[in-house]
């Protein structure tokens, strides 16, 4: 049985799209692979500025997996800017930080949900269940 079906997610070819925003190559690969397992088409960028730029180019995503600590533009600033641009995608903060102050600061930037790394299929499914319709 495919992993996606064993976790109650039965859409082998989802129409959902996601953007992975993370400067860590290992995290990029893990998140990209988890999204692929769930049948979610996804792109990967290495920092918040690239996330802004890909949206300015006209691409839209249902879900954005946003790391907090990145060079050039961090996840907090990128989340604020995306929200200021009117981006209504579900934004999930994904970070290795567990302090409540850091979580609160990131959430106040405009996150819909926050998860500590590493993401798992179960955590990703809980995020997918919160996805808003595409803009």
C-alpha positions in Angstrom: 0.0 0.0 0.0 1.4 3.4 -0.9 2.5 5.5 2.1 0.0 8.2 1.2 -2.9 5.7 1.4 -1.7 4.2 4.6 -1.9 7.6 6.3 -5.4 8.3 5.1 -4.4 10.6 2.3 -5.8 9.0 -0.8 -5.1 11.5 -3.6 -2.2 10.0 -5.6 -2.2 13.0 -7.9 -3.1 16.0 -5.9 -3.8 19.4 -7.4 -2.1 21.1 -4.5 1.2 22.9 -5.0 3.8 23.8 -2.4 6.9 25.9 -2.0 9.7 24.7 0.2 11.7 27.7 1.6 14.9 26.4 3.4 18.6 27.1 3.1 19.5 23.6 4.4 20.0 21.1 1.6 19.0 18.1 3.7 15.8 19.8 4.9 15.1 20.8 1.3 15.4 17.1 0.2 13.3 15.7 3.1 10.5 18.2 2.6 10.5 17.9 -1.2 10.4 14.1 -0.9 7.6 14.1 1.7 5.5 16.4 -0.5 6.2 14.1 -3.5 5.0 11.1 -1.4 1.7 12.9 -0.8 1.5 13.7 -4.5 1.9 17.5 -4.0 3.8 19.3 -6.8 6.5 21.5 -5.2 9.3 23.9 -5.9 12.3 24.6 -3.6 14.0 27.9 -2.9 16.9 28.7 -0.5 15.8 31.9 1.3 13.0 34.3 1.9 14.0 36.7 -0.9 13.7 33.8 -3.4 10.2 33.0 -2.0 9.2 36.7 -2.6 10.7 36.6 -6.1 9.0 33.4 -7.2 5.6 34.9 -6.2 6.5 38.2 -8.0 7.1 36.1 -11.1 3.4 35.0 -10.9 3.7 31.5 -9.4 1.1 30.7 -6.8 1.1 27.9 -4.2 -1.4 26.4 -1.8 1.2 25.7 0.8 4.5 27.4 1.8 6.9 25.5 4.1 8.9 28.3 5.6 12.2 27.8 7.5 12.9 30.5 10.1 16.7 31.0 10.0 18.0 31.7 6.5 20.5 34.0 4.9 19.5 37.0 2.7 15.9 37.1 4.2 14.8 35.0 7.1 11.4 33.3 7.4 9.9 35.9 9.7 10.6 38.8 7.3 9.6 36.7 4.3 6.3 35.7 5.9 5.5 39.3 6.7 6.3 40.4 3.2 4.2 37.6 1.6 1.3 38.6 3.8 1.8 42.3 2.9 1.7 41.3 -0.8 -1.7 39.7 -0.2 -0.5 36.1 -0.4 -3.2 34.0 1.2 -1.4 30.6 0.9 -1.2 28.4 4.0 2.2 29.2 5.5 3.7 26.6 7.8 6.7 27.6 9.8 9.2 24.8 10.1 12.1 25.3 12.4 14.5 23.6 14.8 13.7 26.2 17.4 11.3 25.2 20.2 11.3 28.3 22.5 7.9 29.8 22.9 9.2 33.3 22.3 10.6 32.3 18.9 7.4 30.4 18.0 5.3 33.4 18.9 7.4 35.9 16.9 7.3 33.6 13.9 3.5 33.0 14.3 2.8 36.7 14.7 4.5 37.3 11.3 1.5 35.5 9.7 2.0 31.8 10.0 -1.0 29.5 9.9 0.8 26.7 11.7 4.2 25.9 13.3 6.1 22.6 13.4 9.5 21.7 14.7 11.9 20.0 12.3 12.0 17.4 11.2 8.7 17.2 9.3 7.1 13.8 9.1 4.3 12.5 7.0 2.0 12.8 10.0 3.0 16.5 10.6 2.7 17.3 6.9 -0.7 15.7 6.7 -1.9 17.9 9.6 -0.6 20.9 7.7 -2.2 19.8 4.4 -5.6 19.5 6.2 -5.4 23.3 6.9 -4.7 24.4 3.3 -6.8 27.2 2.1 -8.0 27.3 -1.5 -5.6 28.7 -4.0 -5.8 32.5 -4.5 
